C-alpha cells in the first residue's frame, strides 16, 4: 500500500499485490539471507487504500508470492482489525483445547 507508483517498475504497486510482494520481499530475503541471525517475517496488506479495494483475492495473492519465495511466516495489518475469514485457511484444533 505504501509503495509509490512505478516502484519496482510496477505501474501501481497497490493494484499488484502479487508482484509487489514477490519483488519487495524477494529483495529483503536476499539481504536477510546473508545475515544468519535474522529472520524475515513481513507484513502484508489487509486493508483497502487509495481507492483500491483489498479482499480475499488480494490477500491470497500476497500469500502466494510469499509461499513461492519460501517465506513461511508473515503478519497481516488492518488498522480496523477487520480481517476477511475467506483469506485464511482453517487449522485443525486438538481435542480438549
C-alpha positions as CSV (number, residue, x, y, z in Angstrom):
1,X,0.0,0.0,0.0
2,X,2.8,2.4,0.7
3,X,4.9,1.9,-2.4
4,X,4.9,4.8,-4.9
5,X,3.7,4.3,-8.5
6,X,6.5,3.0,-10.6
7,X,8.5,1.4,-7.8
8,X,9.9,-2.0,-8.8
9,X,8.8,-1.0,-12.3
10,X,5.2,-1.7,-11.3
11,X,2.8,0.9,-12.6
12,X,0.7,0.9,-9.4
13,X,2.1,-1.5,-6.7
14,X,-1.1,-1.1,-4.6
15,X,-3.0,-2.7,-7.5
16,X,-0.5,-5.5,-8.0
17,X,-0.2,-7.4,-4.6
18,X,1.4,-10.5,-6.0
19,X,4.1,-8.7,-8.0
20,X,4.8,-6.1,-5.2
21,X,5.3,-8.8,-2.6
22,X,7.4,-11.0,-4.9
23,X,9.8,-8.2,-5.7
24,X,9.9,-6.3,-2.4
25,X,10.2,-9.4,-0.1
26,X,12.4,-11.0,-2.7
27,X,14.8,-8.1,-2.2
28,X,14.5,-8.3,1.6
29,X,15.1,-12.0,1.5
30,X,18.4,-11.6,-0.3
31,X,19.6,-9.2,2.4
32,X,18.4,-11.2,5.3
33,X,19.8,-14.5,3.9
34,X,23.3,-13.0,4.2
35,X,22.8,-12.5,8.0
36,X,22.3,-15.8,9.7
37,X,20.8,-14.3,12.9
38,X,18.0,-12.6,11.1
39,X,14.5,-13.9,10.4
40,X,12.2,-12.5,7.8
41,X,8.6,-12.0,8.9
42,X,7.0,-9.4,6.6
43,X,3.7,-7.6,7.0
44,X,1.1,-8.0,4.2
45,X,-1.7,-5.6,3.4
46,X,-5.2,-6.4,4.7
47,X,-7.0,-3.2,4.0
48,X,-8.2,-1.0,1.1
49,X,-6.4,2.2,0.4
50,X,-6.4,5.0,-2.2
51,X,-9.5,3.6,-3.9
52,X,-8.0,0.1,-4.3
53,X,-10.2,-2.5,-2.6
54,X,-8.4,-5.3,-0.9
55,X,-10.3,-8.5,-0.4
56,X,-9.7,-12.2,-0.3
57,X,-8.1,-12.4,-3.8
58,X,-5.5,-9.7,-3.0
59,X,-4.6,-11.3,0.4
60,X,-4.2,-14.7,-1.2
61,X,-2.1,-13.2,-4.0
62,X,0.3,-11.8,-1.4
63,X,0.4,-15.1,0.4
64,X,1.1,-17.0,-2.8
65,X,4.1,-14.7,-3.6
66,X,5.4,-15.4,-0.1
67,X,5.0,-19.1,-0.5
68,X,6.9,-19.0,-3.8
69,X,9.7,-17.1,-2.1
70,X,9.8,-19.8,0.7
71,X,8.7,-17.3,3.4
72,X,6.6,-19.2,5.9
73,X,5.9,-16.5,8.5
74,X,4.1,-13.2,8.0
75,X,1.8,-10.8,9.7
76,X,-1.3,-9.0,8.2
77,X,-2.3,-5.5,9.0
78,X,-5.6,-3.7,9.0
79,X,-5.9,-0.8,11.4
80,X,-9.7,-1.5,11.8
81,X,-8.8,-5.1,12.8
82,X,-11.4,-6.4,10.3
83,X,-9.9,-9.5,8.6
84,X,-11.6,-11.5,5.9
85,X,-12.1,-15.0,7.0
86,X,-12.1,-16.4,3.5
87,X,-8.4,-15.3,3.1
88,X,-7.2,-17.7,5.7
89,X,-7.0,-21.5,6.0
90,X,-8.7,-23.1,9.0
91,X,-6.4,-25.1,11.2
92,X,-7.5,-28.3,12.9
93,X,-7.8,-28.0,16.6
94,X,-6.7,-30.6,19.1
95,X,-9.4,-32.2,21.2
96,X,-9.5,-30.9,24.8
97,X,-8.1,-27.5,24.0
